[in-house]
Amino acid sequence: MKINRRQLAVAACAAALCACAPVMAQSKYPAKPVKFIVPFAPGGGTDATARLIAQKLNQMHGYTAVVDNRPGAGGNLGAEAALREPADGYTFLVISSSYAVNAVLNKPSFDPLTAIEPVIQFSREPVVLAVSTTTPYKTVAELIAAAKATPDKVAFGSSGNGGLAHLAAEYFNSLAGIKITHVPYKGTGGAMTDLVGGQIQMLFAGNTSFTQLAKAGKVRILAVGAPQRLATLPNVPTFAEAGMPQYRADIWHGLVAVKGVPSDIIARVNADINAVLRSPEVQTKLTQDDVTAVGGAPKEFAETIKGDIDRWRVVVKQANIKVE
């Protein structure tokens, strides 16, 4: 069969149009509302961060990003709902550091590493160690010495058995070589009340939970789990300065997609949120609470998720932590 020049030209044009189709389709993204599933109730830190990012995406990049709260089972219900959605780039899951804890303790129905496509880490807030001002401890070294000498007189609280605060404390205990009593509460509020009252001696939580109490002289912060000292707590050493360079614990937030979302969509959303995180309004909103905007590449967020899962798996095994 002979093919003339005109037929060749038509075929070439058709091929060029086909090759351009993905680019043309991608240039229209997002063509409809983008959903951010938050696996917790409205009003918490994860929800607030998700809404801040969604609002700025809408303002800066023309998205119609909406937050959909799906609380339950420690975050697993929302995660499972998000991962059942089509891999078309229109549904994302907002996760926090508790995602890594759930991966170790709550045995979700999906693989927490292979079922997701990390997109970007939003933020990081260091965990800090606070003690009651009814105690004499002024340094981490003094606390450890007392816990070794009289372990029955030092108890630590947490927001609940198997939560991040519990694991952060057990991680500290393991590195310090101490074993003291754990008093779990139903939320951080009760634990803080008893810390102020002296019913428990130490507590780990995000730095924003303690800043005002520390300034009021109601608790004493001994160390912060960050690489550098915090602007709002300039006189409080890091754990490295306090003699425990291995210790690091963060409360973080970020965005993941279901496995299989096209890489160009992941790259587009990553770039747009990086721009959001660099915006003065978002920088101001986060840094006023000593929360750091992180950003970066999807690979970097993947390493953070895996690093936390690996760390907490060791801590859970060493402390023999179980949740009912």
Backbone as a ProteinNet text record, in pm:
[ID]
protein_1_A
[PRIMARY]
MKINRRQLAVAACAAALCACAPVMAQSKYPAKPVKFIVPFAPGGGTDATARLIAQKLNQMHGYTAVVDNRPGAGGNLGAEAALREPADGYTFLVISSSYAVNAVLNKPSFDPLTAIEPVIQFSREPVVLAVSTTTPYKTVAELIAAAKATPDKVAFGSSGNGGLAHLAAEYFNSLAGIKITHVPYKGTGGAMTDLVGGQIQMLFAGNTSFTQLAKAGKVRILAVGAPQRLATLPNVPTFAEAGMPQYRADIWHGLVAVKGVPSDIIARVNADINAVLRSPEVQTKLTQDDVTAVGGAPKEFAETIKGDIDRWRVVVKQANIKVE
[TERTIARY]
85	0	88.4	57.8	135.4	75.9	163.7	120.5	177.5	90.6	139.9	182.3	237.3	290.4	181.1	64.7	-45.1	-85	-90.1	-124	-18	109.4	218.2	206.1	170.4	157.1	44.4	-69.6	-182.8	-144.5	-74.8	-33.1	61.2	152.8	248.3	177.3	79	2.7	-74.8	-133.6	-209.6	-119.7	-0.3	94.4	135.8	158.1	198	88.6	-35.8	-147.9	-160.6	-140.3	-146.9	-38.6	81.3	193.3	168.2	98.4	72.2	-44.9	-126.7	-249.8	-228	-129.1	-109.1	-71.7	13.7	55.9	-62.9	-146.9	-264.6	-360	-376.6	-465.3	-410	-275.4	-213.7	-222.2	-213.9	-218	-352.3	-454.3	-587	-607	-509.4	-524.6	-511.8	-595.7	-710.9	-836.9	-903	-1022.8	-1150.1	-1137.2	-1251.9	-1201.7	-1289.4	-1244.4	-1150.3	-1052.4	-955.3	-989.9	-998.6	-1041	-921.5	-911.3	-812.4	-886.3	-868	-929.8	-843.1	-902.9	-836	-894.7	-813.6	-868.5	-894.9	-919.4	-948.6	-1063.6	-1120.2	-1231.9	-1186.1	-1278.1	-1242.7	-1191	-1101.9	-1056.5	-918.8	-864.5	-732.3	-621.5	-497.1	-382.3	-375.7	-408.2	-405	-508.6	-627.9	-735.9	-699.5	-645.3	-610.3	-502.9	-403.3	-296.7	-350.2	-434.4	-492.3	-574	-651.5	-736	-652.6	-544	-454.4	-394.1	-344.6	-283.4	-387.7	-505.1	-610.5	-652.9	-669.3	-710.6	-609.1	-481.3	-378.6	-363.5	-384.1	-383.6	-493	-608.2	-720.2	-688.4	-628.7	-599.7	-484.2	-379.9	-257.7	-255	-320.7	-305.1	-436.4	-547.7	-674.1	-735.5	-693	-755.4	-893.3	-974	-1091.7	-1067.6	-981.7	-944.7	-1039.7	-1096.5	-1190.9	-1142.3	-1165.6	-1125.8	-1244.9	-1221.8	-1326.4	-1280.3	-1341.9	-1302.6	-1365.8	-1281.6	-1328.4	-1263.5	-1305.9	-1241.2	-1280	-1196	-1227.2	-1108.8	-1103.6	-1000.1	-859.5	-840.8	-707.8	-653.7	-742	-698.5	-707.2	-726.6	-727.8	-850.9	-966.7	-1087.9	-1073.2	-1023	-1002.5	-898.9	-792.3	-687.6	-741.9	-818.1	-874.7	-970.5	-1049.2	-1142.1	-1066.6	-959.3	-881.3	-815.6	-766	-692.4	-783.7	-915	-1010.8	-1049.1	-1011.8	-1048.4	-965.1	-1015.4	-938	-804.5	-705.3	-572.2	-565.6	-655.4	-663.8	-611.8	-561.7	-506	-607.2	-728.7	-830.9	-869.7	-808.7	-827.9	-691.9	-665.3	-540.2	-571.7	-475.4	-488	-389.1	-438.8	-352.5	-314.3	-185.4	-140.7	-55.8	-42.5	41.3	137.2	217.5	312.9	243.5	115.6	42.6	23.6	38.5	29.9	136.7	257.2	366	340.7	280.4	246.7	141.3	37	-67.8	-11.9	84.4	143.7	206.1	255.8	323.1	226.1	134.3	50.3	-87.6	-147.4	-287.9	-310.3	-204.5	-211.6	-323	-304.9	-406.8	-423	-532.5	-563	-481.8	-397	-314.4	-168.7	-78	63.9	92.2	137.4	151.4	259.9	346.1	451.1	421	377.1	359.1	222.6	125.8	-8.9	-21.6	82	72.6	179.3	151.8	249.6	273.2	384.9	410.3	415.9	356.5	354.2	444.9	419	498.8	473.4	576.1	560.4	527.5	421.5	380.9	469.1	478	533.2	594.3	665.6	726.5	724.8	678.8	678.6	752.5	856.6	932	854.9	878.7	828.4	924.1	870	953.9	926.9	1023.6	1012.5	988.6	876.2	843.4	829.7	866.2	849	766.9	709	632	725.4	679.9	761.3	758.9	680.3	685.3	806.5	875.2	996	1119	1232.2	1354.1	1436.1	1391.7	1474.7	1486.3	1612.3	1639.6	1702.8	1752.8	1818.1	1775.9	1800.4	1772.4	1857.2	1981.8	2071.4	2018.1	1965	1909.3	1786.4	1702.4	1583.6	1622.7	1718.3	1761.5	1822.8	1904.7	1967.6	1862.3	1760.2	1653.6	1573.7	1546.5	1469.6	1545.6	1676.6	1757.9	1766.5	1774.8	1790.6	1659.5	1551.3	1419.9	1312	1311.4	1216.4	1070.2	1041.8	902.9	850.8	938.8	897.7	889.3	912.4	905	807.3	700.8	601.9	582.3	558.8	533.1	391.8	330.7	196.7	200.7	85.9	72.6	-73.1	-97	-234	-312.2	-248.6	-316.6	-218.2	-254	-166.9	-144.1	-17.5	14.6	13.8	-5.8	-2.1	140.4	155.6	289	359.7	286.7	348.6	401	326.8	369.9	498	499	616.2	736.9	712.6	822.4	887.6	805.9	859.3	933.8	878.5	945.7	1077.6	1082.2	1206.8	1311.9	1271.4	1360.3	1406.3	1312.7	1346.5	1448.2	1430.2	1521.4	1662.5	1672.8	1804.5	1869.5	1785.8	1838.3	1867.9	1815.1	1835	1754.1	1632.4	1547	1414.8	1347.7	1216.3	1128	1031.5	944.4	798	708.7	566.3	501.1	421.4	344.3	201.3	151.7	13.8	-58.2	-137.5	-207.6	-333.5	-360.9	-481.4	-565	-686.3	-771.8	-758.2	-645.1	-617.8	-508.8	-453	-341.3	-385.3	-509.3	-555.4	-544.9	-593.2	-586.9	-444.7	-359.1	-218.7	-151.2	-182.1	-121.6	-169.7	-296.9	-350.7	-277.2	-255	-186.2	-36.6	21.2	161.8	176.7	90.7	94.3	72	-18.4	-48.4	52	143.3	246.5	207.9	91.2	52.1	139.2	187.8	289.9	408.8	526	647.1	696.6	665.2	713.5	612.5	623.3	528.7	593.9	574.4	618.3	496.8	513.5	407.4	469.9	391	439.7	470.2	567.9	611	499.2	405.7	297.4	206.6	203.4	119.6	174	304.9	369.8	415.5	426.3	491.1	430.7	298.9	235	245.4	232.1	245.8	386.5	485	623.5	647.5	594.5	612	543.3	434.4	362.1	425.1	531	598.8	526.8	434.8	357.1	420.1	506.5	583.8	725.5	815.9	955.4	996	1032.7	1073.8	1224	1262.8	1403.5	1477.8	1407.9	1476.5	1375	1421.3	1337	1395.7	1306.8	1350.4	1369	1447.9	1473.4	1624.1	1670.1	1814.1	1868.9	1783.2	1825.6	1726.5	1770.2	1680.8	1565.4	1454.9	1336.7	1337	1284.2	1280.7	1197.4	1090	1003.5	1055.5	1154.8	1214	1366.7	1423	1566.4	1659	1609.9	1694.5	1684	1602.8	1585.1	1676.3	1761.8	1854.5	1785	1850.8	1806.2	1846.6	1792.6	1833	1981.3	2031.5	2174.2	2258.2	2218.5	2290.7	2276.4	2165.3	2140.1	2206.9	2285.3	2359.3	2294.3	2190.6	2121.3	2107.3	2219.8	2217.9	2132.9	2106.1	2027.1	1878.9	1834.3	1689.8	1635.1	1528	1456.4	1313.1	1217.4	1076.5	1001.8	920.9	848	699.7	620.7	482.5	483.1	452.2	457	324.8	307.4	190	233.7	159	192.8	81.9	109.9	9.3	59.3	-28.5	2	-116	-88.1	-191.6	-196.6	-302.2	-311.4	-206.9	-153.8	-53.7	-109.1	-28.1	-68.7	-109.1	-117.2	-146	-32.2	-62	42.6	150.4	274.7	387.2	383.8	327.3	322.7	224.2	118.4	24.8	89.4	160.1	232.6	329.4	403.2	500.8	432.7	318.2	245.3	197	133.6	82.4	197.9	306	423.7	477.7	490.9	543.4	451.1	321.4	225.9	225.4	234.2	233.8	367.3	476.9	604.4	594.1	528.6	509.5	421.2	317.7	230.2	310	394.8	471.9	574.8	615.1	709.2	639.5	507.3	434.6	446.6	459.9	476.6	364.6	240.7	127.7	139.4	173	185.7	308.1	419	539	510.3	440.9	408.4	317	214.6	117.8	185.7	278.2	343.8	451.7	537.6	652.2	613.1	496.2	456.3	436.4	417.7	405	526.7	637.8	758.7	733.9	641.2	619.2	693.9	773	856.4	788.3	780.2	734.7	846.4	813.4	917	924.7	821.9	825.9	925.2	982.7	1079	1017.1	1093.3	1053.2	973.8	894.8	822.2	914.3	1032.5	1125.8	1166.3	1184.2	1223.4	1113	989.5	878.1	867	890.4	887.8	990.5	1107.4	1212.4	1171.7	1102.7	1054.2	953.9	858.6	756.6	821.7	909.6	975.1	1063.2	1134.1	1220	1142.2	1025.3	942.2	886.3	840.5	787.4	895.5	1015.4	1126.1	1159.8	1164.2	1198.5	1093.8	966.2	860.8	844.1	876.1	869.3	968.2	1087.6	1188.2	1142.5	1091.7	1047	933.4	835.6	720.8	766.4	860.7	910.3	986.4	1074.5	1155.5	1070	969.1	884	764.7	751	639.6	504.5	488.4	364.7	257.8	140.2	26.4	-96.4	-181.9	-308.1	-421.6	-524.8	-639.9	-734.2
-119.7	0	124.5	215.8	337.5	446.2	520.4	631.3	759.9	854.5	978.8	1076.8	1188	1285.9	1345.3	1362.3	1419.1	1326.8	1195.5	1099.1	1098.3	1110	1113.8	1237.1	1348.5	1472.1	1461.6	1404	1385.1	1294.3	1184.5	1090.3	1156	1237.7	1305.3	1401.8	1474	1567.2	1493.5	1381.2	1302.2	1252.5	1206.1	1157.5	1269.7	1387.8	1501.4	1539.5	1536.1	1568.1	1467.8	1339.7	1235.8	1256.3	1292.4	1312.1	1430.1	1530.5	1649.8	1633	1530.5	1515.8	1514.3	1433.4	1433.2	1570.3	1642.6	1774.8	1869.5	1860.2	1946.2	1915.2	1784.5	1745.6	1794.2	1779.5	1820.2	1971.2	2047.5	2192.7	2240.3	2157.3	2193.3	2151.6	2082	2035.6	2154.1	2165.2	2079.3	2126.9	2034.6	2066.7	2057.4	2012.6	2001	2012.5	2019.5	2033.4	1921.5	1959.9	1866.4	1847.6	1723.6	1692.6	1654.8	1718.4	1683.6	1610.6	1481.4	1406.8	1419	1470.8	1481.3	1372.5	1277.4	1164.2	1194	1320.5	1362.7	1463	1487.8	1581.4	1724.9	1813.3	1954.4	2016.2	2113	2189	2154	2038.4	1999.3	2056.6	2023.8	2076.1	2030.7	1903.5	1852	1922.7	1940.2	2007.9	2153.1	2222.5	2363.6	2380.9	2293.7	2302.4	2273.5	2171.3	2136.7	2252.3	2317	2427.7	2548.4	2572.5	2682.4	2658.8	2537.2	2505.2	2509.1	2451.9	2450.2	2592.3	2676.3	2814.7	2887.6	2870.4	2939.2	2878.9	2748.7	2688.6	2750.5	2768.8	2828.7	2972.5	3047.1	3187.9	3206.5	3126.8	3148.2	3074.6	2959.5	2875.1	2835.2	2891.6	2866.4	2730.2	2661.9	2534.2	2559.4	2455.4	2450.7	2333.6	2357.4	2253.1	2258.9	2145.6	2137.9	2033.8	2061.5	1969.8	1883.3	1753.5	1655.6	1578.3	1604.1	1537.8	1400	1298.1	1159.9	1098.7	1138	1088.1	944.1	881.3	746.7	653.6	562.6	458	516	628.1	686.6	737.3	764.6	812.7	709.3	583.8	477.2	481	523.1	526.8	625.3	743	843	800	736.8	689.3	583.8	490.5	384.7	442.6	543	606.5	675	745.4	815.3	718	607.6	512.8	425.7	434.7	365.6	450.3	576.4	667.8	639.3	679.6	660.7	734.8	680.7	741.8	847.3	946.2	1047.3	1184	1193.5	1319.8	1419.4	1373	1464.1	1434	1334.2	1306.1	1282.8	1355.4	1341.7	1316.9	1260.7	1233.6	1320.8	1396	1475.4	1388.5	1369	1282.6	1361.9	1305.5	1364.1	1257.4	1294.3	1199.8	1078.9	1090.4	975.2	866	900.7	800.9	693.6	736.6	641.8	557.9	619	545	439.2	477.5	382.3	266.7	296.7	192.8	81.9	119.5	22.5	-44.7	33.7	-17.4	-66.2	-2	-29.6	-118.8	-159.2	-255	-220.6	-114.1	-76.6	-183.8	-175	-275.2	-255.5	-154.5	-125.1	-113.6	-126.4	-108.6	41.4	92.6	237.4	300.9	219.9	273.5	254.2	135.2	106.7	147.7	176.1	212.6	360.6	438.4	583.8	637.5	757.1	836.8	963.7	974.2	1097.8	1217.1	1327.8	1448.3	1555.6	1592.5	1698.4	1703.1	1738	1762.6	1909.8	1936.8	2074.8	2140.9	2075.6	2144.1	2046.3	2105.1	2025.5	2107.5	2044.6	2107	2014.7	2063.1	1974.3	1935.1	1814.3	1768.5	1818.8	1859.6	1907.2	1825.1	1825.9	1758.4	1863.8	1851.2	1944.3	1868	1933.6	1875	1970.5	1916.4	1997.4	2087.9	2209.1	2299.3	2258.7	2156.7	2102.1	2011	1979.6	1896.8	1987	1933.4	2014.5	2010	1934.5	1909.5	2033.9	2073.9	2189.9	2149.8	2027.3	1981.1	1837.9	1796.5	1657.8	1562.4	1598.8	1512.7	1491.5	1596.2	1583.4	1493.2	1506.3	1421.4	1275	1247.4	1109.1	1051.5	1130.1	1082.9	1048.5	1131.9	1105.6	982.1	965.7	849.7	719.8	724.8	605.4	576.4	682.8	664.3	625.8	690.4	664.5	656.6	549.6	540	543.3	505.1	505.4	646	745.7	883.2	969.2	908	981.3	908.9	976.7	919.3	1014.9	959.2	1043.9	1021.1	1128.2	1119	1118.6	1089	1097.3	1123.7	1158.3	1184.7	1057.3	942.7	814.7	703.9	583.4	469.2	448.7	442.3	419.8	543.6	660.6	784.7	833.8	940.8	992.9	1036.4	1101.1	1145.9	1027.8	917.3	796.5	742.6	730.1	675.3	767.8	899.6	994.6	980.6	957.8	939.2	807.1	701.3	571.1	573.2	648.9	665.1	732.6	836.5	904.9	809.8	735.9	642.6	539.4	491	390.5	446.6	566.5	627.6	662.3	699.7	738.1	618.2	501.3	382.5	384.4	439.3	444.8	373.5	332.5	270	327.1	407.9	475.3	452.1	491	461.9	550.8	488	560.9	579.1	703.1	733.9	787.5	704.1	751.3	829.8	932.6	1013.7	1006.6	1055.7	1064.3	1203.9	1229.4	1360.3	1433.9	1535.2	1610.4	1699.6	1749.7	1844.1	1792	1670.4	1612.3	1589.9	1547.8	1525.1	1655.8	1763	1892.3	1944.4	1925.3	1968.1	1899	1769.5	1694.8	1724	1761.3	1802.4	1931.9	2027	2153.6	2128.6	2036.4	2006.8	1916.8	1857.7	1773.2	1628	1586.2	1445	1356.1	1412.5	1345.7	1440.3	1383.9	1465.2	1511.8	1437.1	1477.5	1443.9	1517.3	1500.4	1547.7	1471.8	1512.4	1559.2	1668.7	1717.9	1818	1864.3	1966.3	2095	2170.7	2290	2392.7	2400.6	2498.8	2469.2	2344	2307.7	2364.4	2388.1	2424.7	2569.6	2638.4	2769.5	2865.8	2881.1	2976.8	2932.2	2800.8	2750	2774	2758.6	2780.7	2928.2	3016.4	3159.7	3203.4	3132.8	3164.8	3098.7	3020.9	2955.8	2834.8	2777.3	2663	2528.5	2526.7	2407.1	2452.1	2357.9	2387	2300.3	2361.3	2286.3	2262.3	2135.7	2099.2	2087.2	2049.9	2032	2030.7	2069	2067.7	1970	1895.8	1794.9	1851.6	1956.3	2021.8	2039.4	2060.2	2078.4	2206.8	2311.8	2438.6	2481	2572.6	2627.6	2702.5	2713.6	2779.3	2928	3007.5	3152.4	3190.5	3115.5	3147.5	3089.3	3001	2940	2945.9	3065	3076.9	3023.6	3011.7	2965.1	2815.1	2746.7	2602.1	2528.7	2438.7	2368.3	2263.5	2227.2	2112	1985	1871.7	1745.6	1719.2	1759.2	1741.1	1820.2	1944.4	2026.5	1969.7	1900.6	1843	1707	1664.2	1539.4	1418.3	1439.7	1327.9	1356.4	1351.9	1392	1303.4	1178.7	1087.6	1121.5	1194.2	1212.7	1314.4	1273.6	1363.5	1313.5	1400.1	1364.8	1488.3	1470.4	1581.7	1550.2	1655.2	1647.8	1709.7	1630.3	1683.5	1660.5	1735	1720.7	1721.8	1650.5	1648.1	1587.8	1573.5	1529.2	1407.5	1307.9	1190.2	1163.5	1086.4	1045.7	894.3	842.5	698.4	656.3	537.6	486.2	485.1	533	529.9	663.4	767.5	900.8	939.6	991.7	1026.6	1116.4	1088.5	1161.2	1309.6	1346.7	1488.8	1563.9	1496.9	1560.5	1574.2	1470.9	1479	1596.4	1609.1	1717.3	1853.7	1863.2	1990.8	2032.1	1940.2	1972.4	2003.7	1928.5	1953.8	2094.8	2133.8	2266.7	2376.5	2357.3	2459.7	2474.8	2362.9	2372.4	2425.6	2394.6	2456.2	2608.2	2657.5	2802.1	2856.1	2781.1	2820.3	2830.5	2731.9	2729.6	2842.3	2894	3006.2	3141.2	3142.8	3270	3333.8	3466.7	3535	3505.6	3497.2	3473.7	3338.8	3235.4	3101.2	3094.3	3154.4	3157.2	3222.6	3334.7	3405.6	3322.7	3263.2	3184	3067.4	3001.5	2884.5	2923.6	3018.5	3049.4	3118	3180.5	3244.5	3141.2	3015.5	2907.1	2814.5	2862.4	2780.2	2652.7	2658.8	2549.3	2585	2492.5	2518.6	2470.9	2557.5	2515.7	2433.1	2316.3	2224.5	2223.1	2176.1	2166.8	2061.2	2084.1	1989.2	1892.5	1789.9	1693	1577.8	1507.8	1390.3	1286.1	1267.8	1167.6	1200.2	1326.9	1367.1	1336.7	1359.9	1328	1177.5	1101.8	955.5	907.2	969.6	931.3	964.6	1076.8	1113.6	1011.4	973.3	875.7	743.3	694.5	565.3	572.6	684.5	699.3	693.2	757.6	753	613.1	548	412	319.5	329.3	244.7	274.3	402.4	440.2	390.2	415	376.8	225.1	154.4	7.4	-45.7	11.4	-29.7	7.1	129.1	174.8	88.3	59.4	-23	-161.2	-217.9	-351.4	-348.4	-249.3	-242	-216.8	-131.9	-97.8	-191.7	-284	-380.5	-308.9	-207.8	-129	-202.8	-211.6	-274.7	-187	-182	-109.4	-208.3	-185.7	-277	-245.1
0	0	0	-93	-103.3	-13.8	47.2	133.1	76.1	42.6	-15.4	93.5	49	144.2	233.8	175.2	254.2	367.8	339.7	444.5	555	513.1	611.1	701.2	640.5	718.2	819.6	774.7	866.1	981.9	950	1054.1	1153.7	1101.5	1189.8	1283.9	1229.5	1314	1422.7	1384.7	1482	1593.9	1555.9	1656.7	1750.4	1693.7	1776.6	1874.7	1826.8	1915.3	2028.5	1997.5	2101.3	2205.1	2156.9	2248.9	2341.3	2288.8	2369	2463.9	2442.1	2519.9	2669.5	2721.4	2866	2918.9	2840.8	2885	2889.2	2782.8	2778.6	2893.5	2922.7	3032.5	3165.3	3181.2	3305.8	3325.6	3213.4	3225.3	3280.3	3269.2	3319.7	3465.5	3525	3663.1	3758	3859	3888.1	3814.8	3750.3	3673.1	3756.2	3881	3970.9	4114.2	4213.8	4352.7	4396.3	4476.9	4533.8	4681.1	4723.5	4860.7	4947.1	5063.6	5165.2	5277.8	5288.2	5397.5	5522.4	5629.4	5759.3	5848.4	5895.1	5970.7	6117.9	6149.6	6286.6	6284.8	6402	6413.7	6388.5	6351.5	6333.3	6462.9	6447.9	6563	6614.4	6577.7	6624.5	6537.8	6573.1	6501.1	6356.5	6331.5	6194.8	6108.9	6163.3	6091.7	6062.7	6161.5	6144.1	6037.3	6039.3	5939.4	5799.9	5788.4	5658.2	5602.5	5687	5641	5599.7	5670.8	5633.8	5495.3	5471.8	5342.4	5231.2	5255.9	5154.2	5117.3	5216.8	5191.2	5103.4	5133.8	5056	4916.6	4901.6	4767.7	4681.9	4741	4668.8	4627.7	4719.6	4693.4	4595.5	4610.3	4533.4	4400	4392.3	4273.7	4207.7	4252.9	4186.4	4209.2	4314.1	4349.8	4410.5	4412.8	4499.3	4593.8	4692.5	4788.4	4906.6	4942.2	5053.7	5154.2	5281.5	5388.8	5426.9	5432.5	5466.6	5589.9	5704.7	5829.6	5839.9	5861.5	5876.9	6001.4	6122	6243.6	6275	6358.7	6406.8	6401.9	6500.3	6507.5	6503.1	6573.4	6581.3	6449.8	6355.9	6225.1	6115.4	6152.3	6051.5	5961.5	6015.4	5932.9	5817.7	5848.6	5744.5	5643.2	5692.5	5601.8	5506.5	5560.4	5475.9	5372.4	5412.6	5318.6	5205.4	5239.5	5137.4	5040.5	5093.1	5009.4	4924.1	4947.6	4860	4738.6	4740.7	4631.8	4506.3	4389.3	4265.7	4271.6	4204.7	4202	4091.9	4100.2	3994.9	4037.6	4161.5	4207.4	4260.2	4288	4340	4484.6	4544.2	4686.3	4750	4857.4	4930.8	5078.3	5147.6	5290.9	5366.3	5463.3	5550.4	5669.5	5689.6	5798.9	5897.9	6015.9	6120	6170.6	6268.4	6326	6386.3	6420.9	6474.3	6368.9	6241.6	6134.4	6154.5	6192.8	6216.1	6340.6	6442.9	6564.8	6533.9	6459.3	6421.3	6340.3	6256.2	6172.1	6255.4	6373.5	6460.3	6556.6	6614.1	6722.6	6680.1	6582.5	6552.1	6431.5	6365.9	6255.3	6156.1	6078.9	5980.7	5873.3	5800	5697.3	5570	5566.6	5449.1	5491.8	5397.4	5426.6	5434.2	5548.1	5565.6	5479.9	5420.9	5335.1	5187	5148.7	5005.9	4951.6	5039	4992.4	4959.7	4988.4	4971.8	4877.4	4827.1	4753.1	4835.4	4908.1	4982	4886.8	4928.8	4845.5	4904.4	5030.8	5092.6	5242.8	5317.8	5461.3	5480.5	5554.7	5580.5	5686.5	5803.1	5919.4	6018.3	6115.3	6221.6	6350.6	6458.4	6590.9	6686.6	6753.9	6841.9	6967.5	7012	7141.4	7248.7	7362.3	7471.9	7597.8	7687	7816.3	7923.6	7993.5	8101.6	8232.3	8341.4	8474.4	8559.7	8663.8	8757.7	8837	8864.7	8946.6	9093.7	9126.5	9262.8	9280.5	9170	9176.9	9182.5	9228.2	9233.3	9104.7	9004.2	8886.2	8798.5	8775.4	8690.2	8557.3	8548.2	8425.9	8396.1	8272.5	8234.1	8317.1	8341.5	8419.6	8561.2	8623.3	8758.4	8758.8	8656.8	8646.7	8632.2	8545.3	8523.7	8650.8	8718.2	8842.2	8947.1	8959.8	9057	9018.7	8889.3	8843.5	8865.7	8858.5	8884.5	9034.1	9113.9	9258.5	9325.7	9287.1	9349	9240.6	9161.8	9049.4	9091.9	9216.4	9262.3	9289.8	9288.2	9315.4	9189.3	9074.7	8947.8	8855.9	8817.1	8724.9	8608.2	8491.4	8374.9	8324.4	8276.9	8221	8069.9	8010.5	7865	7831.2	7705.5	7660.6	7636.6	7656.8	7638.3	7608.3	7644.7	7621.3	7471.7	7432	7292.2	7206	7265.2	7188.7	7170.3	7091.7	7064.7	7192.2	7285.1	7409.8	7491	7490.5	7560.1	7497.5	7364.8	7297.1	7310.1	7305.4	7320.6	7457.4	7561	7696	7708.6	7651.9	7659	7581.7	7474.4	7398.4	7486.2	7557.2	7650.9	7760.7	7819.7	7927.2	7880.9	7757.2	7703	7687.6	7631.2	7612.7	7746.4	7845.3	7976.8	8065.7	8029	8110.6	8238.6	8232.4	8350.7	8322.5	8428.4	8416.5	8525.8	8485.7	8581.7	8544.2	8632.9	8616.7	8511.6	8426.5	8325.7	8375.2	8369.6	8407.7	8284	8215.7	8095.5	8131.1	8052.9	8069.7	7941.9	7949.3	7830.6	7771.4	7711.7	7654.2	7729.5	7662.9	7720.4	7835.9	7832.2	7933.5	8075.3	8098.1	8231.9	8278.1	8186.2	8220.9	8260.2	8189.7	8222	8356.8	8384.8	8514.5	8628.2	8613.6	8719.3	8722.2	8608.8	8609.1	8688	8662.3	8736.4	8885.4	8917.9	9057.8	9126.7	9051	9110.3	9127.4	9073.1	9083.1	8993.3	8883.5	8802	8794	8765.5	8770.9	8633.7	8527.5	8395.6	8287.4	8175.4	8065.5	7936.5	7830.1	7696.6	7616.7	7542.8	7454.1	7358.1	7261.4	7170.2	7244	7194.4	7266.9	7284	7187.8	7200.6	7319.2	7362.5	7477.5	7607.9	7612.2	7737.9	7746.4	7633.5	7632.8	7734.8	7733.4	7824.7	7970.4	7993.9	8131.1	8183.7	8096.5	8138	8169.2	8086.1	8109.9	8238.4	8273.7	8397.5	8519.6	8498.7	8609.6	8664.5	8585.4	8633.9	8598.3	8497	8463.7	8430.4	8428.9	8396.4	8276.9	8168.2	8049.5	8056.5	8048.4	8063.8	7931.9	7824.6	7696	7583.2	7464	7344.2	7242.8	7177.6	7080.6	6942.6	6929.8	6801.9	6784.1	6660.9	6638.3	6701.1	6708.6	6767.1	6875.4	6958.9	7060.5	6993.8	7065.1	7011	7044.7	6952.2	6972.6	7094.5	7119.4	7233.9	7365.1	7356.9	7477	7464.6	7453.4	7423.6	7532	7654.3	7764.5	7789.7	7708.9	7725.9	7628.3	7677.8	7588.7	7502.7	7394.8	7316.3	7391.2	7350.3	7413.1	7389.4	7274	7246.2	7346.1	7371.9	7469.5	7610.1	7635.1	7767.8	7785.3	7686.3	7699	7637.2	7554.5	7490.7	7340.4	7266.3	7125.2	7035.2	7077.6	6993	6994.3	7097.3	7114	7015.1	6947.5	6856.3	6844.6	6866.2	6849.1	6801.9	6699.4	6639.6	6627.3	6628.4	6581.8	6442.7	6342	6205.7	6132.7	6024.6	5939.2	5793.2	5710.2	5568.8	5485.8	5356.8	5260.8	5184.6	5171.2	5089.8	4997	4892.9	4798.2	4793.7	4735.6	4716	4612.9	4628.8	4535.5	4393.3	4299	4159.1	4101.1	4184.2	4130.7	4036.2	3918	3821.5	3881.8	3845.7	3904.2	3871	3754.3	3720.6	3810	3853.3	3947.3	4084.8	4128.3	4255.9	4252.2	4141.6	4128.3	4128.9	4062.7	4056.5	4195.3	4267	4400.6	4495.6	4484	4567.3	4544	4417.8	4386	4437.1	4420.3	4463.6	4615.5	4688.2	4835	4885.7	4818.2	4855.7	4848	4742.6	4729.5	4841.9	4877.7	4988.7	5118.3	5144	5268.4	5274.6	5159.8	5157	5170.2	5161.8	5166.5	5304.7	5311	5440.2	5539.7	5491.3	5581.9	5651.3	5575.1	5633.3	5723.6	5681.1	5764.3	5899.1	5895.9	6020.1	6108.9	6047.9	6123.8	6194.8	6127.7	6185.9	6286.3	6249.4	6334.7	6464.5	6469.9	6595.5	6706.1	6667.8	6765.3	6764.9	6706.7	6695.7	6616.6	6523.4	6429.4	6301.9	6250.8	6133.7	6006.7	5905.8	5773.4	5710.3	5657.3	5609	5456.5	5388.9	5243.5	5197	5078.4	5024.4	4925.5	4891.1	4789.7	4850.4	4768.5	4818.1	4881.3	4823.2	4876.2	5019.5	5048.9	5184.2	5284.8	5244.9	5334.9	5353.6	5248	5258.5	5360.2	5361.2	5456.4	5599.6	5618.9	5752.7	5804.4	5718.6	5758.4	5796	5709.6	5735.9	5860.1	5877.6	5994.7	6124.4	6128.3	6248.9	6273.1	6167.9	6184	6238.5	6184.7	6231.6	6377.6	6414.1	6551.7	6650.1	6619.1	6713.3	6721.6	6616.4	6622.4	6726.7	6729.9	6828.6	6969.7	6986.7	7119	7171.2	7086.2	7126.6	7170.9	7098.5	7133.8	7265.5	7282.2	7404	7527.7	7515.4	7630.2	7643.8	7549.7	7550.2	7557.8	7472.8	7472.1	7393	7451.4	7384.3	7404.6	7303.6	7317	7304.5	7385.4	7386	7270.6
[MASK]
++++++++++++++++++++++++++++++++++++++++++++++++++++++++++++++++++++++++++++++++++++++++++++++++++++++++++++++++++++++++++++++++++++++++++++++++++++++++++++++++++++++++++++++++++++++++++++++++++++++++++++++++++++++++++++++++++++++++++++++++++++++++++++++++++++++++++++++++++++++++++++++++++++++++++++++++++++++++++++++++++++

